[in-house]
Amino acid sequence: MRCSLFFLSLLAMLSAGAQDGSWAYYGQDAGGRRYSALKQINDHNVAGLKVAWTYRTGELATYEGTHALAKAAFESTPILIGRTLYLSTPSDRVIAVDAATGQQRWVYDPKVNLHDDHSEITSRGVAYWPAKGGGPLFGNGSVTNGEPGRIFIGTLDGRLIALDATTGKPAADFGKDGAVDLRAGVGDDIAETSPPVVTGDLVIVGSSLGDNYRFDYPQGVVRAYNVRTGKLVWSWNPIPTDPADSAYASWQGPKAHQSGAANAWSILSVDAARDLLFVPTTSPSPDYYGGERKGSNLYANSIVALRASTGKRIWSFQVVHHDLWDFDIAAQPMLVDIDRGGKKIGAVVVGTKMGHIFVLDRETGQSLFPVEERPVPASTVKGEEAWPTQPFPVLPAPLGIQGLSVADAWGPTEEDAAEARRRITSYRSQGPFTPPSPEGSIMAPGNVGGINWSGMCYDPVNDWLITNINLIPAVIRMLPRDSVDIVERADASVMRAETGRQLGTPYVMKRDYLIKVDMRGIVMQVKPPWGTLVAIDLHDGSKKWEVPLGHMMDPARYPDADKWGSINFGGAIVTAGDLIFVAASMDGHFRAFDRRTGKVLWDYALPAAGQATPMTYSLDGKQYVVIAAGGHGKLRTRQGDYVIAFAIK
């Protein structure tokens, strides 16, 4: 089936939100451009931006009696439907508030058990289905005629829930009492942390998996359900199980096709006019050892274009062969139209943790800029066979760190710098695809990016891509399972490192970062900057500017800290007012940058850190900018339960 004319026209109306000031999708439109044509707030008056209203979700009270706070991250981006904002909290509570006042309209709590050992406790948002002839899209939050619209959320405990957008009550005719069990027949590890995608009469989900504990996690099946009934319409498995599939032979070994994951935990994108769904897949499990799955592992670590109505694969482009580095495609694929020789070409832009940006023809998957297959180092781990080459985009040039040497060692004192040099010297470091090793290998960039789930935004007027990146190397050690205890007793740094058990393989993974933690807090061991905001011209792939984003060391102690940048999670948006809005950094500030130069024009200290992507909209002639400020447990930034709207008063 193809999308009906009604739904195509309705989706076109929703995607026109960049022009009319709405924000109906997580990424503003179904292709995740995060661009708004609003310019009431602009580079000339942004200094006058003030708090318009604040809403408190009450989320922290839901964690009482549990250990959830240590993992909780408020990463939600609200969507605007009519006059109502819809958002989700880390525990998957769905909340509707008046977009003009912040007054609560309703709250739905799916009662996720926070005592369970969830790998992540977060929800990045919800999705909306407008229904035919009714729903809050057409009025002030109440149904005008026809059936009500629906809000969809995927939960940490593997449910897909449909809610009446007007009342917040579960849609009784969807699945069982308003929910579909996503774990049934797949596995109890399935979770959802990103919003579903709605196209036509389908709601489509990927899944989130904690992928370093064992070899045979559930496979990352993408599934489409009927929006009214919850009936499964199609599913697609990124790990080929049919020998007739041309990718089947790229998984080699007796257990290769039993590998798990390769899932899509980030946001999917849709081109409704072309009936195309763009799926960003991840590493197979476990991330750092591929001896059970030799070969290039096609469809994993790939951008895959599926026929949205049927789930049939149209094309795929692999950004990492035989992943050994946790180089998931974490960012939403961004759908843009690029000018080539006076002709507009529909493109999909793929941002990666390696800092590589691939710009592909949306219909064919062919790269619009040169890409080279280059030799990379071989593995020294017994039983492993690293792929001999990896794809490198020539343009845009890779962002961030692309390898590390002793010359990159850093510390605020000479003693710190000397310790950093000793540490870097002790590890294997041969560029961005150095395989894990028993002695420890430096991953530069590390698994937090480059470009993580924070993703990218796009200015269609100037064909500029804007993204925030991390520049934090990781250290990965592969230890034979029977010698882990011995190594931990001999080396305190190994004891402190994060452990991936990788059950079903001969090795245990140890992951650490080139940082030092002492009474001063986090002390970095590589040269700054550690987080930046970057602008790229997609006409020719050139970098226009790059500036530090925030700070993570105390400026009172280190006067240059505001030039060093910060680890950052949470994306940026761009507006026609020549502004880029982004929080994301560990210092808890929300900033507006000049789109043309990267200069900071406005800065606001949030009551809790903003590890979320903001959004903007216009209502009653007034433009608002909204950010979820609730912090990040694993980053240890200040936590809270705030949703804050800003406007010019």
Secondary structure, DSSP 4 states (H G I P E B T S, - for coil): ----HHHHHHHHHHHTHHHHT-B-STTSSTT---EE---SS-TTTGGGEEEEEEEE--HHHHTTTSSGGGTEE-----EEETTEEEEE-TT--EEEEETTT--EEEEE-----TTS--S-EE----EEE--SS-SGGGSSSS--SSSPPEEEEE-TTSEEEEEETTT--B-TTTTBTTEEETTTTT-TT-B--S--EEETTEEEE--B--TTSBS-PPB--EEEEETTT--EEEEE-SS---TTSTTGGGSBSTTGGG--B----S--EEETTTTEEEEE--PBSSTT--TTSBS--TTTTEEEEEETTT--EEEEEESSSS--S-----SPPEEEEEEETTEEEEEEEEE-TTS-EEEEETTT--BSS-EEEEE-PPP-STT----SEEEEESSSPPPS-----GGGB--SSHHHHHHHHHHHHTSB--STTPPPBSS-EEESSBTTBSS-TT-EEEETTTTEEEEEEE---EEEEEEEGGGHHHHHHH-HHHHHSEEE--BTSSEEEEEEESEEEETTEEEE-BPSPSEEEEEEETTTTEEEEEEE--BSS-TTTSTTGGGTB--B-S-EEEETTTEEEE--BTT-EEEEEETTT--EEEEEE-SS---S--EEEEETTEEEEEEEE--BTTTT-----EEEEEEE-
